[in-house]
Amino acid sequence: MIDVHCHLNLHKFDEDYDEVIKDAKQAGVTTIINTGTSIVSSKKAVKLANQYENLYAIVGIHPHHADKVTESHPERSLAGGGRVEGSPEEAERDSSASPQNDNIDWLEKLEMLAKEPNVVGIGEIGMDYYSYKSNGIVEKKLQEDAFRKQIELSIKLKLPLQIHTRLAWEDTLGIILEYKNQLQNPPGMFHCYSGSIEFTRKVLDAGFYVGFDGNITYQGIPPGESTSLLELVSFVPMDRIVTETDSPFLTPEPHRGRRNTPSYVILVGEAIAKLKRISFQKVQEQTTQNAHLLFNLKPNT
């Protein structure tokens, strides 16, 4: 299995990321992609990718860091594609990060990171209209500006996108489609997927892949949304699905409430197999093939 989106670069893994990586490999996770949400966490993602075989990095500025792109206050986290479950991410989010300053060369720094050999995408980037307790909603124009600049960087460097969107589906896709003819083929993936069936059709028609996480094992419909994740897993064809954990968030059942780790991507695969009524081996083979195609993965050391 491949975990295409986790955050081993956050403080919850400071003490034992080496053990966590080894445990994942022993569980059958062949490849891990570590995703940045700021310049600081993107730097750490690159550092880890350079230290471990078959561990890669994706670098970018999360939409709720669009007003906090300086490096003076390393954030604790603003990951969590955000399907809240008692909001474990709230305890991690840094409320002390300094506002964006004029003339900060964050985009230049991001480009330097993105040119590192083990970087396979730009993300997690997008639009997010959910009001977090510690952050509220970042001004939409700031989000859009950061989003567009990073899409344009992905085009320049020929890297796929890893998209975060929450309660901002149409705006997110609308911006992306303005660049449709310039994006990679395939153009990228929507991380921690949610949305309506109608929106999902648009995402698939645009060539994107869809990432599912441990929250597909939860009951009910996420706040602010209209369609259950179970319906979405059933609807999306296997040749467009990739598996992820969003560690340390969104821990799948039966471990919900504990810290999530990349090893639990196996449980995500098993849940998909059950919902699709196919073998776990089929899920493993297809999602691995999808991830390799999407991110052009090559062995790294």
C-alpha positions as CSV (number, residue, x, y, z in Angstrom):
1,M,0.0,0.0,0.0
2,I,1.0,3.6,-0.5
3,D,0.1,6.5,1.9
4,V,0.0,9.5,-0.5
5,H,-0.6,12.1,2.2
6,C,0.6,12.2,5.8
7,H,2.3,14.7,8.1
8,L,5.2,13.1,9.8
9,N,6.7,16.6,9.7
10,L,4.4,17.7,12.5
11,H,5.2,17.8,16.2
12,K,3.2,14.8,17.1
13,F,5.9,12.7,15.5
14,D,9.0,14.5,16.8
15,E,9.9,11.8,19.2
16,D,9.4,8.7,17.2
17,Y,9.1,9.3,13.4
18,D,11.8,6.8,12.7
19,E,9.9,4.1,14.5
20,V,6.7,5.1,12.9
21,I,8.3,4.8,9.4
22,K,9.7,1.4,10.2
23,D,6.4,0.2,11.6
24,A,4.6,1.2,8.4
25,K,7.1,-0.7,6.3
26,Q,6.7,-3.8,8.4
27,A,2.9,-3.5,8.1
28,G,3.2,-3.5,4.3
29,V,3.3,0.2,3.4
30,T,5.8,0.4,0.6
31,T,5.8,4.1,0.0
32,I,5.0,7.2,2.1
33,I,4.4,10.8,0.8
34,N,4.9,13.4,3.4
35,T,3.0,16.7,2.8
36,G,3.8,20.2,3.8
37,T,1.4,22.9,4.9
38,S,3.9,25.8,5.2
39,I,7.5,26.6,4.3
40,V,8.6,25.2,7.7
41,S,6.8,21.9,7.4
42,S,7.6,21.6,3.7
43,K,11.3,21.9,4.6
44,K,11.0,19.2,7.1
45,A,9.1,17.0,4.6
46,V,12.0,17.4,2.2
47,K,14.5,16.6,4.9
48,L,12.7,13.4,5.8
49,A,12.4,12.4,2.2
50,N,16.1,12.7,1.8
51,Q,16.8,10.5,4.8
52,Y,14.5,7.5,4.0
53,E,14.1,5.2,1.1
54,N,10.7,5.4,-0.6
55,L,9.7,8.4,1.4
56,Y,8.8,11.4,-0.7
57,A,7.7,15.0,-0.1
58,I,5.0,17.3,-1.4
59,V,5.5,21.0,-0.6
60,G,3.0,23.9,-0.3
61,I,1.1,26.4,1.7
62,H,-2.2,25.3,3.2
63,P,-5.1,27.7,2.5
64,H,-5.3,28.5,6.2
65,H,-1.7,29.5,6.2
66,A,-2.1,31.9,3.3
67,D,-1.8,34.8,5.8
68,K,1.0,33.1,7.7
69,V,3.8,32.5,5.2
70,T,6.7,33.7,7.3
71,E,9.1,31.3,8.9
72,S,9.3,33.1,12.3
73,H,6.7,30.9,13.9
74,P,6.8,27.2,12.8
75,E,3.2,26.0,12.9
76,R,2.3,23.0,14.9
77,S,-0.3,21.9,12.3
78,L,-3.0,22.9,10.0
79,A,-3.4,19.7,8.2
80,G,-6.3,17.5,8.6
81,G,-8.1,17.9,5.2
82,G,-10.3,18.6,7.9
83,R,-13.2,16.2,8.5
84,V,-13.4,17.1,12.2
85,E,-13.7,14.4,14.8
86,G,-13.6,16.1,18.1
87,S,-11.2,18.4,16.3
88,P,-7.8,16.8,17.2
89,E,-6.2,19.2,14.8
90,E,-7.4,22.2,16.9
91,A,-5.0,21.3,19.7
92,E,-2.1,21.2,17.2
93,R,-2.9,24.4,15.3
94,D,-0.6,27.3,16.0
95,S,-2.4,30.5,16.9
96,S,0.8,32.5,17.3
97,A,2.0,32.5,13.7
98,S,2.8,36.0,12.5
99,P,0.8,37.6,9.7
100,Q,2.1,37.8,6.2
101,N,4.7,40.6,5.8
102,D,5.3,42.6,2.7
103,N,8.0,41.4,0.4
104,I,8.4,38.0,2.0
105,D,9.9,35.7,-0.7
106,W,7.8,32.7,0.4
107,L,7.1,31.6,-3.2
108,E,10.8,31.7,-4.0
109,K,11.6,29.5,-1.0
110,L,8.8,27.2,-2.0
111,E,10.2,26.9,-5.5
112,M,13.6,26.0,-4.2
113,L,12.1,23.3,-2.1
114,A,10.0,22.0,-4.9
115,K,13.1,21.5,-7.1
116,E,14.5,19.0,-4.6
117,P,14.8,15.5,-6.3
118,N,12.4,13.7,-3.9
119,V,9.6,16.2,-4.2
120,V,6.7,14.8,-6.2
121,G,4.0,17.4,-6.1
122,I,2.7,20.8,-4.9
123,G,0.4,20.7,-1.9
124,E,-1.6,20.8,0.1
125,I,-3.0,23.8,-1.5
126,G,-6.6,25.0,-2.3
127,M,-9.4,26.9,-0.7
128,D,-11.0,26.4,2.7
129,Y,-14.1,28.2,4.0
130,Y,-14.5,26.2,7.3
131,S,-14.1,28.4,10.4
132,Y,-11.6,26.8,12.7
133,K,-11.8,27.7,16.4
134,S,-8.2,28.9,16.6
135,N,-8.0,30.5,13.1
136,G,-11.4,31.5,11.8
137,I,-11.5,31.8,8.0
138,V,-8.5,33.3,6.2
139,E,-9.6,36.1,3.9
140,K,-10.7,34.5,0.7
141,K,-8.6,36.8,-1.6
142,L,-5.4,35.8,0.3
143,Q,-6.3,32.2,-0.1
144,E,-7.0,32.6,-3.8
145,D,-3.7,34.5,-4.3
146,A,-1.6,31.8,-2.6
147,F,-3.6,29.1,-4.5
148,R,-3.0,30.6,-7.9
149,K,0.6,31.3,-7.3
150,Q,1.2,27.7,-6.3
151,I,-0.8,26.3,-9.3
152,E,1.4,28.4,-11.5
153,L,4.5,27.1,-9.8
154,S,3.3,23.5,-10.4
155,I,2.9,24.4,-14.1
156,K,6.4,25.9,-14.2
157,L,8.0,22.8,-12.5
158,K,5.7,20.2,-14.2
159,L,4.5,18.8,-10.9
160,P,1.0,17.5,-10.1
161,L,-1.3,19.2,-7.5
162,Q,-2.5,17.9,-4.2
163,I,-5.7,19.8,-3.4
164,H,-7.3,20.6,-0.1
165,T,-10.8,22.0,-0.3
166,R,-13.4,22.3,2.5
167,L,-16.8,23.9,2.0
168,A,-15.3,25.6,-1.0
169,W,-15.7,23.0,-3.7
170,E,-16.9,25.1,-6.6
171,D,-14.5,28.0,-6.1
172,T,-11.6,25.5,-5.8
173,L,-12.4,23.7,-8.9
174,G,-13.3,26.8,-10.8
175,I,-9.8,28.3,-10.2
176,I,-8.2,25.0,-11.2
177,L,-10.1,24.8,-14.4
178,E,-8.8,28.2,-15.5
179,Y,-5.4,26.5,-15.8
180,K,-6.7,23.1,-17.1
181,N,-4.8,23.1,-20.4
182,Q,-1.5,23.9,-18.6
183,L,-1.6,21.3,-15.8
184,Q,0.1,17.9,-15.8
185,N,-1.6,14.8,-17.2
186,P,-2.9,13.6,-14.8
187,P,-3.2,17.0,-13.1
188,G,-3.2,15.8,-9.5
189,M,-5.5,14.6,-6.7
190,F,-8.1,15.9,-4.3
191,H,-6.9,15.1,-0.8
192,C,-9.2,13.8,2.0
193,Y,-12.0,13.8,-0.4
194,S,-15.6,14.9,0.3
195,G,-18.3,16.6,-1.8
196,S,-21.5,15.7,-3.7
197,I,-21.8,13.2,-6.5
198,E,-22.3,16.0,-9.0
199,F,-19.1,17.7,-7.8
200,T,-17.2,14.4,-8.0
201,R,-18.2,13.9,-11.6
202,K,-16.7,17.3,-12.4
203,V,-13.5,16.4,-10.5
204,L,-13.2,13.1,-12.4
205,D,-14.0,14.7,-15.7
206,A,-11.2,17.2,-15.1
207,G,-8.8,14.2,-14.8
208,F,-8.2,14.3,-11.1
209,Y,-7.7,11.4,-8.7
210,V,-9.4,11.1,-5.3
211,G,-7.7,10.4,-2.0
212,F,-9.7,8.6,0.8
213,D,-8.7,8.4,4.4
214,G,-9.6,6.7,7.7
215,N,-12.8,8.8,8.0
216,I,-14.4,6.5,5.5
217,T,-14.8,4.1,8.5
218,Y,-16.8,6.7,10.4
219,Q,-20.6,6.8,10.6
220,G,-22.7,9.7,9.4
221,I,-22.1,12.7,7.1
222,P,-19.4,15.3,8.0
223,P,-20.6,18.8,9.1
224,G,-21.6,21.1,6.3
225,E,-21.6,18.3,3.7
226,S,-24.5,16.5,1.9
227,T,-23.1,13.2,0.8
228,S,-21.7,10.3,2.9
229,L,-18.1,9.2,2.3
230,L,-19.5,5.7,1.8
231,E,-21.5,6.8,-1.2
232,L,-18.4,8.6,-2.6
233,V,-16.2,5.6,-2.2
234,S,-18.8,3.5,-4.0
235,F,-19.1,6.1,-6.8
236,V,-15.5,6.8,-7.6
237,P,-13.9,4.1,-9.9
238,M,-11.0,2.2,-8.6
239,D,-8.7,3.5,-11.3
240,R,-9.1,7.0,-9.8
241,I,-8.6,6.2,-6.1
242,V,-5.5,6.7,-4.0
243,T,-5.1,5.9,-0.3
244,E,-3.9,8.2,2.4
245,T,-4.0,8.6,6.2
246,D,-3.6,12.3,6.8
247,S,-1.6,11.2,9.9
248,P,-1.7,12.1,12.7
249,F,-5.4,13.0,12.0
250,L,-8.4,11.0,11.0
251,T,-7.5,7.7,12.6
252,P,-9.6,4.9,11.2
253,E,-11.8,2.6,13.3
254,P,-11.2,0.7,15.5
255,H,-8.3,3.0,16.6
256,R,-10.2,6.3,16.4
257,G,-9.2,8.6,19.2
258,R,-5.5,7.6,19.0
259,R,-2.8,9.2,16.9
260,N,-3.0,8.1,13.3
261,T,0.1,6.7,11.5
262,P,0.9,5.7,7.9
263,S,0.6,2.0,8.9
264,Y,-3.1,2.5,9.1
265,V,-3.4,3.1,5.4
266,I,-3.8,-0.7,5.3
267,L,-7.1,-0.2,7.2
268,V,-8.2,2.4,4.6
269,G,-7.5,-0.1,1.9
270,E,-9.5,-2.8,3.6
271,A,-12.4,-0.4,4.1
272,I,-12.4,0.4,0.4
273,A,-12.3,-3.3,-0.5
274,K,-15.3,-3.9,1.8
275,L,-17.3,-1.0,0.3
276,K,-16.4,-1.9,-3.2
277,R,-17.0,-5.7,-2.6
278,I,-13.6,-6.5,-4.1
279,S,-10.5,-8.1,-2.7
280,F,-8.0,-6.2,-0.7
281,Q,-5.3,-7.4,-3.1
282,K,-7.2,-5.7,-6.0
283,V,-7.4,-2.4,-4.0
284,Q,-3.7,-2.7,-3.1
285,E,-2.6,-3.3,-6.7
286,Q,-4.8,-0.6,-8.3
287,T,-4.2,2.2,-5.8
288,T,-0.4,1.5,-5.9
289,Q,-0.5,1.7,-9.7
290,N,-2.6,4.9,-9.5
291,A,-0.1,6.6,-7.1
292,H,2.8,5.7,-9.3
293,L,1.1,7.1,-12.4
294,L,0.0,10.2,-10.6
295,F,3.3,11.1,-8.9
296,N,5.7,9.5,-11.3
297,L,7.3,7.7,-8.3
298,K,10.8,6.3,-8.8
299,P,12.8,4.6,-6.1
300,N,14.8,7.0,-4.0
301,T,17.5,6.3,-1.4
